[in-house]
Structures are given as structure tokens and as C-alpha cells.
């Protein structure tokens, strides 16, 4: 009991100072995204599903590192990755992505490999730039509308500006910080990656709503007891999801690029969600409750 009381007294004294940690990360993320946009004229790195281009899958053994080096001056923005067997880890195929059109890509690859590419040893997919750009805009609009409707629902549920804003700020911080890390890692975002951010909105608000409901709508216990109760439930929820996602990421990494990107973004986002829920949101709510003398 003495240790618990000591811990609570420490949090009562320093919770406002703790708020500086996520605030600093949020400001740094905003600055980084600002510089990133000025340098790249966009907020993310895009793969060919969002920029347009050609994707070629070649079945068999190909030295992807050497291929990329040798063809970098012949094909526009070439990128390669391996596909391996999930059990044996044996390489089964290689995927080559480039912004060049399909005819040029086929010609260059056939000259380099020394054999004709056909339906038995390869597959080609080409996406036009106009279609990809239109699809990207629709995905961004979907994410924006999802975030806006989430914010509206939160304000309807709690009908109080500060607690509702805390939920929205935490969700926004999760998305922005995750986007920053994805850019730092050089992740080329596909349509699957944008969908992962859409999923992250849902993951971000569930623990925030749990916390806010416990503090504002439950009358038994002190503010610290309510926070501790919500913390036990919320951390269990988040860590369960995070462990499942990390395990799935390890399993699918060798054979599914789409699932790998989705799980990577969700794992990063859930890590930031722990920070933003249990420091950002907790500190704002505790500050609000004490200033309003809410029991």
C-alpha cells in the first residue's frame, strides 16, 4: 500500500511534466513532415500502386541486389524484393517494380536475363499513373472522412470539449508519429499501407474512449484509482493486439508484401498509442478533472 501510495504521489506531482514527452515528439514529427513535404512534394514515399508503373514477378533464382544495381540507369525508380517459402525460407521468386512502362521493362529484363519472359516464368502488371493518382486521392479522402466522423462521434459521446479533444489529439498523434517513423524507415507506401492507417484510427480510439469513460462516467474511486483500473484493462488490450500483430508480421514477412506493410504500420502505431493514451490523454484528463474539481 505504501509503494502504491508513493507511486500515485509521484504521478500527481509530475504528470504535467510527463506531457512534455509526447508534446516534444508531436512537434518534432510536425517539423519532420514539413521538411519531408518540401523535399518530396508529398507526405509519404509511394510505391507503384500509388504512382503508376510496372510490377514484374520472376520465378526462379535471381540476384536482386546485382539486378537493381545493373538496371538502375535503364529503368526508372527500380525496386526489388524476394518472395520466399514460409517454411523453408527458400527463395521462390523476385518482384521487380519500376515506374517505366511494361514494354520497356520487358525489353530491358529480357536483355539482362538472356531469355524470353513468358507466362510460365514471369507475370507482368502495369498501372497507369492517372488511375493510381485517382485511387490515392480516394484513399486519402476515406482516411480523412473516417477521422472526421470518429471525432464527431467522440464529441457526441462525451459532449465536453477538453476530454473529447484529448481523444482526437491522441489519435492524431498516433497517426502522425507512425507516418514519421514509416518515412524515416523509407517505407514505400502502397494502397495497403493507407488502409493500415485507416485501421489505426480504430485501434487508437478504443483505449482512449475506455479511459475517458472510466474517468468521467464512473463515480466510485479516486481519479488515480480510475486511471489505474483503465490502465490495467487498456494495456492488456493493446499488448494482446500488439503481440498478435508482431507474430503475424514475423510469419508473413517472407511471402506477403501487402500484409507485411499493414502489420508493420499497425505495430508502430500501437506502440505510439501506448504513449499517447497513457501519458498524453491521461495527463490532459487528470488536469481537466482537477481544474474542474470533478469527483
N, C-alpha and C positions, 0 to 999 in steps of 0.2 A: 504493500500500500504506500509505503514511504517513497519507493522508487517511482511508482506511478504518479504520485503527487508531485515529486520533483520534476518528472518529465513534463507534466502539464504546466507547472510553473515556468519551466524553460520556454515552452511554446507560447504561453501567454505573454512572455517578455519579448520574444524575438520573432513572432510570426510576421510582423510588418517588415522586418529586415529580410526575412526569407523571400518576401515578394520581389525583392530586387533581383534575385537569381533568374526567374523566368522573364522578368521585365527586360533584363540585360540581353537575354537570348532572343527575345522578340525584337528588340531594337536592332541587334546585330543581324538578325535574319532579314529584316526590312531593308537594311543598308546593303546587304549582300545581294538580295534580289533586285534592288535598284541598280547596282553596278552590273549585275548579270544581264539585266534587260538592256541597258545602254550598250553593252558589248555585243550581245547576240540578237538584239531586236525581238526578243521573246523571253518568256519566263521559264521555259524548260528546254532541254535538249529533246528533239523529236526523232523518232525512227521513221522508216519509210512509210509506215501505215498512216502517219500524220503529215508527211511531206510529199509523198508520192515517190515511186521508184520501182525497182525490180528486186524480187527476192528469189534466190535460186537455192534449191536443196540438191546437193550432190551426194549420192550414196556411195560409200566406199572410203578408202583412206586417202586423205588429202592433208598436206602440211599447211594448216590455216595461217600460221604466222608468216611463212615464206610467201604464200599466195598473196596475202594482204600487202606485204612489202613490195612484191614484184609488180602488182597491178594497181597500186595506189595512184600512179600517174596516168593510168589508162581509163580507170573507172572513177566516177565522181562519188566521193564520200563512202568508200567501200568499208564494210564491216563484216567480220566473220565470227562464227561461233560453232562449237561442236555439239552434236547430239550423241549421247552415249546410252548404252543399255543400263537400266536401273539396277540390275543385279550384278552383272559382271564388270560394269563401268567401261566396257569395250566401246570404242568409237564406232558408231554406225553410219553417221552422215555428217555433213558440214553445211551450214546455212550461210550463204553469201548475200549481203544486202548492199545495194548501191542506188544512188539517185539517177544513174544512167538508164536509158530505155532498154527494153528487152532485147532488141536486135543487136545493139552494140554489145550488151553484156554477154549474150550468147557467143558472138563472134570472138570477143576477147578471151573468154574462158576456154573455148574450143582450141584456139591457137596456143594458149598457155598449157592446157592439159594434154593436147596432142591427140584427142579423139572426139568424135561427134557426141553431143549431148542429146539424148532421146528420152522417151517416156520410161524406159527401163532403168536408166542410170541417173536420172535427174527429174526435177519438176521446176517449172517457172511460174511466178506470179508477178503481175505488173499492176500497179495502182497509179492512176493519173493524179497529178498534183492538185487539180481543181477539185476532184472528188475528195481527196484526202483533207484539203483545207476546209471544205464544207463540213465534212464529218467531224473535224477537230472543233470547229465553231459550235456545232450542235452539242458535242460532249461538254464543252466549257459552259454553255448555256444551261445544260442539265445540272451540272455541279452548282452553278450559281443559284438556280431556282431551288435546288434541294437545300442549300444553305439558308436561303431567304425563308423558305417555308418552315425549316427547322426553327429558325429564330422566332417566327410568328407563333408557332405552337408553344415554344418555351414561354414567351411573353403572355400568352393566353392562360397557360397553366398557373404561373406564379403571380402574374398581374402586379409585379413590383419591379421597378426599373433596375435597381442595382443587382439583385440576385439573378434576374434574367440576363442582364448584360454580362455577368460573370460567366454564365454558361456559354454564351455566344463567344465571348473573348477567349475562353479556354479552347473551344472547338476551332476557332480561327487560328490560334497559336499552334495547335496540333498540326493543322494543315500547312501553315507557313513554315514551321520548323522542319517538317518532314520534306517539304519541297526543297528547302535549302540543302538538307543532307543529301537528297537524291541528286541535286545538281553538283554538289561537291564530289560525289562519287562518280559523276559522269554518266549517270543512268540515262539512256536514251528512251524517253517516254513513248510508249505505244498507246493504242486505244485502251488496252487492258490496264495500263498504269493510271489513266484518267478515271476509269471505273473504280480502281482501288481507292482513289481519293474520295469518290462518291460513297464508297463503303465506310471509309474512315470517319465521315461525318456521323454516321450512326454509332460507330464504336466510341466516338469522342463524347457524345452527349449522354450516354446511358449512365455512366458513373457520376457525371455532373448533376444529372437530374436526381439520382439516388441521394447524393449528398445534400442537395438543396431541399429536397422533400423532407429528409430526416431533420434538418436544422429548423426549417420554417413551419412544418406542419405537424411535428411531433412535440408534445408539451412535457413529456416526462424526461427528467435528467437535465444536467447542465449542458452548456454549449460544447464543452470538451468531451463529455460522455456521448453526445450525439455524433460528434465528429469521429470519435474512436469507433463507435458502432458502425458508422458508414464506411470507415476506413477498412475494417475487417472484411466486410461484405464486398466492397468495391475492389480492393486489392486481389481478393480471391477470384472475382470475375475476370479482372484484367489479366492476371498472371495465368489463369487457365487458358484464356484465349491466346495469349502470347506464346505459351509453351506449345499449344497445338499448332499455331502458325509456324513457329520455328522448326518443329518436327516435320511438318508438311514441306517447308522450304528445303530442308535437307534431302527429303525424298525426291522431290520433283526437279531439283536444280539441274540434274544432268540430262533431262529429256523434255522439259516443257518451259520454254522461254516465257510464255504468257503467264502461267501460274507462278513462276519464279518472281516475275516483276510484281504481281499482285501481292504475294506473300511478303516480299521484301519491303514494300511500301507500308503494308499493314503492320509489320513488325516494328519498323521505325516509328510509325505513328502511335502505336500503343505504348512504346517506351516514353515518348513525349507526353502521352495522355496521363501517365502516372505523375509526371512532374506538374503538368498544368492543372490537373484535378486536385491533387493533394497538397499543392503549395499555392498555386495561383487562386483557384476557386475557394479553397479553404480560407486563405488569408483575407480575400475580399469579403466573403460571407461573415467571417468572425468579426472583422472590422465593422461591417454593416450592423450586425446584431448588437454588438456592444455600444455602438454610437446611438442606436435607436432604443437601447435598453429593452430589447425583446427577450422574454423569458421562454 
